[in-house]
Amino acid sequence: MDTIIVTHGDLDGISAASIVYSYLQKKSIKNIRVEISQPFELYEVLNRIIHDKPKRIYIIDISIDEVTWSKTKEILRRLRENKAKIIWIDHHSSTVEKAEELAELGITLIFSLDGSAATITKQIYLPETQDPEFYKKIAIIGEVGDKVIKLEPNNPLNQIIETVGSALVAKGGDNELRYKLLRLWTREKQLLDDDIAQKAEEAIKQLARLIREAKNKVIYDDEKLMVIDLRGVRVKGYVGKVASHYMQKTGKTTIVIFQIKPTEIIITCRVPSNVEFNAAKILPEIARKYGGGGGHPKAASIRIPASTEQTIKNIINDINAQIKTNNNS
């Protein structure tokens, strides 16, 4: 195996991976495989590919998960012992905090806090892709998807971004659509097709239902914070959009609690732009004794073991106290 790209499965990760993929194709590297991963499962994905003995590995748009970092680090060490060149492209602060450890492993870290993974790959690889004009659009899709830039309302890319993003939400736990999108962008040079459009329609309807249901699942609501408990509701893939909807509607920091397996609870947070609260920094600090997490200053999640209701209340109280302290309330 020549090259394996391990990327996050959101619009930014898939866009950035597509740009790198096209760059490698232009360099006549033909044996390329893509793997989709979340930060907390990165060590599992890397462990699977050790036996493929890849010459080169790109890790794209995947932040370092503190809870699984020791396992990930050990597998990275083994991959380097097998002479794999590893390039890590990311924009999350949790990754740059491990820059020295990555350097000691001989891993090349390409990092920027300004922009997204698509921004980084655009700046480095775009001129050497097979079709720079097409992949410039792909980079914009990733940047808008990660809320790095905002297009004018009449820009035709807005509808494409909404459609593709909604389709990915509809298949939140199924990576097959993500691989199909990668093939569409890297082989067929199409932004979307009928199948993706259909999945988007399904997602829009389901999101509307979940937004209505979430209104009856509010367990805490004051002048600065809203907490919605969606445990017991099938919400995988839609949580961020539900949280963002209520954050924008109310102007409050919005937390959504949900559960995708019996042993684990996830707490997702969305923060208004005018609120002083670095979710990517504070949430993991609060939850460090329970689990791990990461994200961006205005959009982050933490994972904790399925715990007592008091543990969840303690976390919410800690978050609320930080919001009020930071905003002089």
C-alpha positions, 0 to 999 in steps of 0.5 A: 500500500502506497498511501492511506488517508485517515480523515474526519467524516464531516464536510471539512475533513472530506473536502481536505481529504479530496484535495490531498487525494487529487494532489497525490493523483497528480503525483502519479501515486495510484494506490491510495485508500481513504479511511474515515475516523472520529478522534476517539477511534483513531487508534483503532483505525491506525491499528487496522492499517499496520499490517498494510505497511503503508509508505505514507499516511495522512491524518486529516482534520482529526483532533487528538483525543486525550482519553485514547492518546496513549494508545494512539501514540503507541500505534503511531510509534509502531507505524514509524518503526515500519518506516511509514511517513506520517503527515498530520494536518489539523486545526484543533488546539488539542493537536498542537498541544501534542506537537512536541510528542509528535515531533519526537515520533518523527511525525510531520504536523501541518497545523493552523488555528486560522481556518479549517483543514480545507483551508490548510490543504487549499494553501499547500496542495491546491495548485498541484491538484488535477483541477485547481478550479474544481478543488477551490470549490471543494475547499470552500465547501469545507470552509463553509461547513466548518463555519470558517467563512460565510458566502453571500446569500446568492452564491450558488454554492450555498445550496450545494453545501446545504444539500451535501451537509444534510445528506451526511447528517442523514447517514450520520453513522454510515460512512458509505455515503462519505466514501461515495462523496469522496469518489464523486469529488476525486474521480467523477469531479461532480459536486453532488448527484441524485442520491445525495440530493435524496438523502438530503431531503430525508435529513431535512425532514428528520431534522425538523422532527427532532427540533420539534421534539427537542422543544419538549426535552428542555431540562434547564433554561435560564438567561444564558444557558439551555440544556436539552436531554435527548437520551432515548431519542435516535439523534446520531448525526443531527445533534450539532444541528439541533444544538445550533438551531436552539443556540441561534434561536435563543441566543443562549449557549445550548447543551444537548445530552444524548447517548449512542451506546449504553456505556457512554453519554455525550454532551455537545455544546454550541456557543453564540459568537458574542458569548465569552466561553471557549467550549473546546478548552473548558468542557474537556477540563470540566470532564477530564475526570469523567472522559474526554472530548474536543472541538472548537471554541464555539462548538465542542463535545465531551464523552463521559461514561454512563453515570449518575444523574448527579454527575451530569448535573455537576457538569452542567452546573460547572459549565453554567458557572464558567459562562456566568463568570466569563460574561460578568454575570 
